[in-house]
Amino acid sequence: MTPTEVSGAVLAAVRDAVRDGDLAVDVPDEVPLTAFGPGSYGTPVALRLAAAHRGSAPEIADAIAGRLAGRPEIAEARVNGPGFLTVVVERPGALAAGILAEGPSYGRVDGVALSGGWPDRPRTFDNPGFSVRYAYARAAAIRRRAETLGIPLGDPGLLRERDEGVLLATLAELPGRAAQAARERDPRPLQRHLERVADAFHRVYEHCPALPVGDERPGAMHAARRTLAEAVRVALAGALNMIGESPRERI
């Protein structure tokens, strides 16, 4: 599930609870999410609803969590502390496939253009902008080489390495940072997050290769990692466009 789908599931749970008379609140327009790790998301929606309607946040969160239990792709919904809701999805690796399904719109806020970006030089890792642009170029190179080798997009459910999990969690958080940048009309929250995405992808590129090495034959793991690299390429392209940059496949 993508963050958009998780947010939609929580919103649907609130709407169902209101319809059935279990909650007496106004259905919000959106549900804010924070990504805690691969497949784990948190939302303060119950706290906000309680504040707006003078209700009990834990009771509201319990009602939402109960509606989420048993929904496809959701492994767990639990209430923490004073009413913070945590949602854990079944297959965190599926986020990569979800990003590809959304395409360049993943993480982007429609109708918002921010004037941002980094200096073009130096073209070294001392320049965080170079790191972001190089991450996109590396992901694009994986795509070209994988197509030459006949490596298809694969099952991201096979992704198990810690670095891959960190990258997935960072990708999951991107829509929230894009929304923050749009809300504040400030590209910096999104730029800083793109730097985190790039750092995480460079670690995956070095330690979890998506392409065969030496005489190694392409396999299912290469296909899964190609899917992850393609998700990075798509996510970076949309976010770079949002801050006024055109991604380059070669640097």
C-alpha positions in Angstrom: 0.0 0.0 0.0 1.1 3.5 -0.7 0.7 6.3 2.0 -2.2 7.6 -0.1 -3.9 4.2 0.1 -3.3 3.9 3.9 -4.6 7.4 4.4 -7.6 6.5 2.3 -8.3 3.4 4.4 -8.2 5.4 7.6 -10.5 8.0 6.1 -12.9 5.3 5.0 -12.9 3.8 8.5 -13.8 7.2 10.0 -16.6 7.6 7.4 -18.0 4.1 8.2 -17.9 4.7 11.9 -19.8 8.0 11.5 -22.3 6.4 9.1 -23.0 3.6 11.6 -23.4 6.0 14.6 -20.2 4.8 16.4 -18.6 8.3 16.0 -20.2 11.7 16.2 -17.6 13.8 14.3 -17.1 15.6 11.0 -15.3 13.4 8.5 -12.0 15.2 7.8 -10.9 16.1 4.3 -7.6 14.3 4.8 -5.6 12.1 7.2 -2.0 13.1 7.9 0.5 10.3 8.0 4.1 9.9 9.3 6.1 6.9 8.1 8.0 5.2 11.0 9.6 2.4 9.1 8.9 -0.1 6.3 5.1 -0.5 6.2 4.5 1.3 9.5 2.5 4.6 9.6 1.2 6.8 12.3 -1.6 9.4 12.3 -2.9 11.9 14.9 -6.3 12.0 13.3 -8.1 10.8 16.4 -6.4 13.5 18.5 -7.5 16.2 16.0 -11.1 14.9 15.9 -11.2 14.8 19.7 -9.9 18.3 20.0 -12.5 19.6 17.5 -15.4 17.7 19.0 -14.4 17.6 22.7 -14.3 13.8 22.6 -12.0 11.1 23.9 -9.1 10.6 21.6 -8.4 7.0 22.7 -12.1 6.1 22.2 -12.1 7.6 18.7 -8.8 5.9 17.9 -10.2 2.6 19.1 -13.3 3.0 16.9 -11.1 3.7 13.8 -8.7 0.8 14.6 -11.5 -1.6 15.0 -12.8 -0.6 11.5 -9.3 -1.1 10.0 -8.8 -4.6 11.5 -9.2 -7.2 8.8 -9.0 -4.9 5.9 -6.9 -6.2 3.0 -3.2 -5.3 3.2 -3.5 -4.1 6.8 -1.7 -6.3 9.3 -2.3 -4.3 12.4 -4.0 -1.1 13.7 -3.3 -0.1 17.3 -3.7 2.8 19.6 -0.7 4.3 21.3 -0.5 6.8 24.2 -3.2 9.4 24.3 -4.9 8.4 21.1 -2.2 8.2 18.4 -3.1 5.6 15.8 -0.4 3.3 14.2 -1.2 1.3 11.1 1.1 -1.5 9.8 0.6 -2.9 6.3 1.0 -6.5 5.3 3.7 -6.2 2.6 5.8 -3.1 3.0 7.8 -3.9 -0.1 4.6 -3.5 -2.2 5.0 0.3 -1.8 7.5 0.1 -4.6 4.9 -1.4 -6.9 2.4 1.1 -5.7 4.6 4.0 -6.6 4.9 2.6 -10.1 1.1 2.3 -10.3 0.7 6.0 -9.3 3.5 7.1 -11.6 5.0 10.6 -11.6 2.1 11.8 -9.5 3.4 9.9 -6.5 4.1 12.5 -3.7 3.4 15.5 -5.9 0.8 18.1 -5.0 -1.2 19.1 -8.0 -1.2 22.8 -9.0 1.8 23.7 -6.8 5.1 24.7 -8.3 8.0 25.6 -5.9 11.1 27.6 -6.8 13.9 25.5 -5.4 16.8 23.4 -6.3 20.5 23.2 -5.6 23.6 24.7 -7.3 24.8 22.7 -10.3 28.3 22.5 -9.0 30.4 21.0 -7.5 29.4 17.7 -9.1 30.6 15.8 -6.0 28.9 14.3 -3.0 29.8 17.5 -1.1 26.8 19.0 -3.0 23.6 17.4 -1.8 22.0 18.4 -5.1 24.5 16.3 -7.0 23.7 13.4 -4.7 20.0 13.7 -5.6 20.6 14.1 -9.3 23.1 11.2 -9.4 20.6 9.0 -7.6 18.1 9.7 -10.4 20.8 9.0 -13.0 21.8 5.7 -11.3 18.2 4.6 -11.1 17.8 5.4 -14.8 21.0 3.5 -15.7 19.6 0.4 -13.9 16.5 0.7 -16.0 18.5 0.8 -19.2 20.8 -2.0 -18.3 18.0 -4.2 -16.9 16.1 -3.9 -20.2 19.2 -4.9 -22.1 19.7 -7.9 -19.9 16.0 -8.9 -20.0 15.4 -8.4 -16.3 11.7 -7.7 -15.8 10.1 -5.8 -12.9 9.7 -8.3 -10.1 8.1 -8.9 -6.7 9.2 -6.3 -4.2 8.0 -8.6 -1.5 11.3 -10.3 -1.8 13.2 -7.2 -0.4 14.5 -8.1 3.0 17.7 -6.2 3.6 17.9 -3.5 6.2 19.1 -0.8 3.7 16.2 -1.7 1.4 13.8 -1.3 4.4 15.2 2.1 5.2 14.8 3.2 1.6 11.2 2.0 1.5 10.4 3.9 4.7 12.0 7.1 3.3 10.0 6.8 0.1 6.9 6.3 2.1 7.5 9.6 3.9 8.0 11.6 0.7 4.3 12.5 0.1 4.1 14.0 3.6 7.2 16.2 3.0 5.9 17.3 -0.4 2.6 18.3 1.2 4.5 20.2 3.9 6.5 22.0 1.3 3.3 22.9 -0.7 1.5 24.0 2.5 4.4 26.3 3.6 5.2 27.4 0.0 8.8 26.5 0.9 10.7 23.9 -1.1 13.2 23.2 1.6 11.3 20.4 3.5 11.0 18.5 0.2 14.6 19.2 -0.8 15.9 17.9 2.5 13.8 14.8 2.2 15.0 14.2 -1.4 18.6 14.3 0.0 17.6 11.5 2.5 16.0 9.4 -0.3 19.2 9.8 -2.4 21.5 8.8 0.5 19.3 5.7 1.2 19.3 4.8 -2.5 23.1 5.1 -2.8 23.5 2.7 0.1 21.1 0.2 -1.6 22.9 0.7 -4.9 26.2 -0.3 -3.3 25.1 -3.1 -1.0 22.1 -4.6 -2.7 22.8 -4.6 -6.4 19.9 -4.7 -8.8 22.1 -6.0 -11.7 24.2 -9.2 -11.9 27.8 -9.0 -10.9 30.4 -10.9 -13.0 29.1 -14.3 -14.1 26.1 -14.1 -11.9 22.8 -14.9 -13.7 19.8 -12.6 -13.4 17.3 -13.9 -10.9 14.1 -13.0 -9.0 16.0 -10.8 -6.5 17.5 -8.7 -9.3 14.0 -8.2 -10.7 12.7 -7.2 -7.2 15.5 -4.7 -6.8 14.9 -3.4 -10.3 11.4 -2.6 -9.2 12.7 -0.7 -6.2 15.2 1.3 -8.3 12.4 2.1 -10.8 10.2 3.3 -7.9 13.1 5.6 -6.8 13.4 6.9 -10.4 9.7 7.7 -10.6 9.4 9.3 -7.1 12.5 11.5 -7.7 11.3 12.6 -11.1 7.9 13.8 -9.7 9.5 15.5 -6.7 12.2 17.2 -8.8 9.6 18.5 -11.2 7.7 20.0 -8.2 10.7 22.1 -7.3 11.3 23.2 -10.8 14.1 20.7 -11.9 14.1 18.5 -14.9 15.7 15.2 -14.0 18.7 14.1 -16.1 19.4 10.5 -16.9 23.1 11.1 -17.4 25.4 13.4 -15.4 
